[in-house]
Amino acid sequence: MNTSHILIVGGGTFGINTALELRGRGHAVTLLEPGPVPHPDAASTDISKVIRMDYGRDEFYMEMMEESLALWRQWNQELGEAVFHETGVLYFTLDGMGPGDFEYESYQLLLKRGHAIERLNSAEISKRYPAWNAAMYPDGYLNPQGGWSPSGRVVTLLAARARAAGVNIIEGARFTELIQDGKRVIGVRTADGGEHLADTVVVCAGTWTSTLLPWLQNVIWSTAQPVMHFQVPAAELARYQPPLFPVWTADVGKTGWYGFPAQADGTLKLANHGPGWPMDPTLPRFMPEGTEAMFRKFFAESLPGLKDAPRTFERLCFYSDTFDGDFWIDQDPERPGLVVSAGGSGHAFKFTPLIGKVTADVVEGKPNKYAHRFAWRERGEVTAEEARFVERK
Ligand SMILES: Cc1cc2nc3c(=O)[nH]c(=O)nc-3n(C[C@H](O)[C@H](O)[C@H](O)COP(=O)(O)OP(=O)(O)OC[C@H]3O[C@@H](n4cnc5c(N)ncnc54)[C@H](O)[C@@H]3O)c2cc1C
């Protein structure tokens, strides 16, 4: 097989896993990243991300997660520490689950695919998960498969693996423009005036991708999402940790709310998988007025024990949103030598074990059973993955 020199722009989970996979296939690989890997502003850099296989009616992503889950469990053995905490995931609903609901459709598809899950009602929720105001949630289910991953730590571990495998990671290198010979992309320039030539350039710049490649702005854009951490008192920690408090979603398709068990130091993360705010990721980030009040209102209603918990951290983290919520992994049809791998749309981290493989197959022009869904495409109806709380036609 022909090997070549491949240049990757961006050291988040897309970039690092693509680098690892291509290096493993014998290519020479260089990765450019403006900051440290992991970069503090990167979407992949966080204390926790949800790992779930529940995708409403979307059997494609459920199947892709069935394969990813097995790899996550394998990584727990291989990487020498827990990178996937399989706490199970709770799916609560504000009304009885019904056709068309994210939870109902996920539940039906899980049963159809032979997965063991437990239906829950308020009485069960109250008994098993005492921190919750169970009266709010008459229905739902527990999927024992799934949980959370310390995403920033995962990127650190995989970057170390990449370096050990011979990937040349250059920190402090900011892509500014492509170098082209006619239509063909033959390298990139960086802010320090450097030129980096390669046989193929793979842009994995997450939410910054359509800023760097403006012809994508009609199909990929940046959306800011709020994340907050609160401090759970040590005396109450067990109440907010598994088995009493696994990863959860609270009618997420209609509210956006989801969250995590408290960490060992009492840090509890709350976030919203909702419409967010369109913002330019290159500009200073300010949390919109009233956001904390919105978070505390959720606590007051659903997790009353946390309504006055001290907030210890807040952050705007950016989705690389595609118009349809599917990732964007393909060769640029107008620019031979350029591959784009981005568009995580707020739900790609859980596929980390497969993202690098899909991208590497695209780079090498090899068939991949998932790649068709991420191929270059015309803008169509604007929508999002089924768990996301957005306006739908
Ligand atoms: C608030 C929030 C919550 C999320 N929760 C979940 C979840 O629970 N489960 C889940 O599966 N997914 C979740 N996601 C989605 C997931 O985090 C992303 O889809 C994924 O991490 C994207 O990875 P990436 O490598 O494409 O982007 P990033 O991790 O953002 O990496 C892009 C990299 O490109 C670099 N870069 C930028 N500009 C340049 C340049 N000019 N030159 C070189 N490099 C550059 C950046 O510094 C950065 O390191 C969430 C995302 C957010 C924002």
The ligand as an ORCA input file, in Angstrom:
! r2SCAN-3c Opt
* xyz 0 1
  C     -20.882     21.833     25.587
  C     -20.592     20.584     24.814
  C     -21.019     19.376     25.320
  C     -20.823     18.204     24.597
  N     -21.234     17.023     25.150
  C     -21.052     15.883     24.460
  C     -21.431     14.638     25.041
  O     -21.909     14.602     26.185
  N     -21.239     13.502     24.312
  C     -20.694     13.534     23.045
  O     -20.585     12.484     22.427
  N     -20.309     14.706     22.470
  C     -20.474     15.862     23.146
  N     -20.080     17.054     22.607
  C     -19.545     17.069     21.244
  C     -18.075     16.744     21.199
  O     -17.417     17.351     22.281
  C     -17.507     17.204     19.879
  O     -18.290     16.750     18.818
  C     -16.063     16.760     19.670
  O     -15.317     16.884     20.827
  C     -15.464     17.570     18.528
  O     -14.113     17.241     18.387
  P     -13.218     18.016     17.331
  O     -11.901     17.350     17.353
  O     -13.959     18.105     16.041
  O     -13.165     19.519     17.836
  P     -12.322     20.182     19.017
  O     -12.176     19.268     20.148
  O     -12.918     21.513     19.264
  O     -10.858     20.335     18.379
  C     -10.603     21.250     17.346
  C      -9.149     21.656     17.479
  O      -8.792     22.502     16.368
  C      -7.885     23.452     16.843
  N      -7.812     24.604     15.938
  C      -8.653     25.674     15.876
  N      -8.207     26.579     14.972
  C      -7.048     26.074     14.457
  C      -6.093     26.545     13.499
  N      -6.258     27.741     12.913
  N      -5.019     25.762     13.229
  C      -4.847     24.547     13.840
  N      -5.737     24.036     14.739
  C      -6.810     24.800     15.054
  C      -8.423     23.828     18.213
  O      -7.449     24.457     19.036
  C      -8.859     22.455     18.756
  O      -7.860     21.829     19.507
  C     -20.209     18.248     23.318
  C     -19.726     19.462     22.818
  C     -19.901     20.626     23.557
  C     -19.406     21.907     22.992
*
